[in-house]
Amino acid sequence: MSRRQQIVEAAADLLRDGDGKLTHRLVADRAAVPLGSTTYYFSSLDDLVAAALEHLAAQVDADLAETAATIAAGDGTPEAIAAAFHEYLSDQDRVRTETALYIAAVTRPELIDLSRRWFDGIVEVLTDLTDRDSARLMAVFLDGACMHAAINDTPLELPLLEGLSRTLMSPSADTIAPEAGRS
């Protein structure tokens, strides 16, 4: 692994596992490299944070692909979907990675697209199983479930996820406003 990549991964780990605040010194210590290496490869702390968040977003993309494959291999029932999401939400590294991207979106609006990747991706995955509005409702619920898992160090119980998946994946057509005009 290159020294630059080592620094990026250390910064990503700190963002995922910490309070979202980085310094060149913290990153150098985590990467076990000389302090000057961080400034050699990254002209500013903002550049380093952006690279670390890109790294985390790439992890989210890989996790999404894995979750999509699990859902595609299942039978498409709300129970199977809930089981896939329960597995996802049981992985604290995944949850903390997603949370770090949420925090970045709030504090650094120019990086908001990184945070939206999972939401947009899961909507696309679920649209193969239900209508787009129901998929969006499920994705919004999953965002909240991710925050719950981050705060409580445990996902919602599987039976609760199953019940909510049944409800959200097949709501009555007259209870959902058309998607037009929403972002």
N, C-alpha and C positions, 0 to 999 in steps of 0.2 A: 504494500500500500504506500502511495506517495505521502510525503510529509504534508502537502496541502490537504489531501483527503483525510489524513489523520486529524488535522486541525478542524476540518469541517465536521467530521463525525464527533469529535469531542464537544464542539459547540452545540451540535444537535442534541447530544446526550444531556448537556447542561440545560438546554431549553426544555427538553422533554421532562427531565427529572427535577428541575429546580424551580426557581421563582420567575424565570423569564428574563432575568438580568444577567448580562454577560460583561466580562471585562477581558481584555487581552490576557491578563495574568491568570484568571480562572481557566480560560481555555488552554493556555500553554501548560498549566499544571495538569489539567485533565488529559491532555494529549501527550504529556511527558516530552515536551519539546522546549527548546530555549524560547524565552519571551519574544525575542526579536523575530522568530519565525512567523508569529502571527501577523506582525506588521509587514513583514517581507511579502507574504502571500496576499494580504488584504490591506489595502490602503486605509481603510476606515473600519471601525467597529460595525457600522451599518452594512458594509459589504460582507463582512463575516457573518453577521446575523442573517442576511438575505441568503447567503450560500447554505447556511445551516437549515434554514426554513425550506429551501428548495430540496435539500436532502430529506427532510422529514416528509415533505409532500411526495417525494418519490416512494418513500416507504408506504405512505397512505395509498398511492396508486397500486403498489404491489399487493397490499392487504385487500384492497377493493377487488382486484383481479381474482385473488384467492377466494374471497367471499362470493363473488359472482359465479365462480366455477362450482362452489359448494351448492349454491342455490340452483344453478342449472342442472347439477347432477341429482338434485332432489326431485320430489314429486310435485312441487309447486304449491303444496298446501300451506296454510298459515302456520301450522305446527312445524313444518320443515323450515320455513323461513325464520320463524322465531328461534329455532334451534341454531341456525347459522348465525343469527345475530347474538344470541346468548354466548356462543363460542367467541365471537368477535369481542363482545363487551367483557368477557372474562379475562381477556389478555390485557393486563395493566399497561404494558408497553404501547400497545395499539391505542388504548384509551388516552394515555398521557401524550402520545404523539398528536392525536387529533385535538386534544385540549390545547397543546402548545400552538397549533395552527389557529385555533379559535382566538386565543389571546393575541396572537400576532395580527389577526384581522382587525381586532378592536383597536390595538395600539398603533398599527402601521397600515392604514387603509390602502396604501399602494400594493400591499401583499394580499389583499382580500381574495384574489382569485385562487391563491394557494389553498385557502381555507374552504373555498367552495367546491373544490375538486371532488371530495368524498360525497358531499350532498348531491351534486349534479350526477356523479357516477352511479350512486345507489338509486337515484330516480330512474336512470336509464335501465338499470338491471331490473328493477321492479316493474317498469312499464311493460316488460315482456310478459308479466303475470297478471297485470291489472291495468286499469285506466291511469292516465298520467296524473290526474288530481289525487287519486288514492295513493299513488306512488309518492307524490310530494308530501301528502299527509304522513305517510309512514316514515319518510326521510326526516321530517320535522320532529316526529316522535323520537326517532333514533338519535337525533342530535341531543335532545333532552336526556335520553337514556344514557348517552355517552357522558354527559355532565354528571348525571347521578352516579354512574360507575366511577368517575374520577373522584368525586367527593366522598363516596362511601367505600371505595376500594373493592367493590363487588357489584356485579350487574343486578338488575332487577331479576326477580325469580322467573324461571322458565314458564310456569303456568300463567303468570301475569303477562309476559311477553306473548305467549300464545293467544290469550284472550284479546289483547290489544291488536295483534296481527290480524286475527279474524275480523275484528271490528273495522280496523283501518284499511284493510286490503279489499273489503267488499262493502263499503258503505252504500246506503240508499242513494240513488242518483239525484233525488231531489234535495238532499242535504248538503250538496257541494255546489258552490258557485262555479260558474265556468272559469277556466284558467285565464281567459283573456284579460289583459290589464294588470295581471299580477307579475311580480318579479321573483 
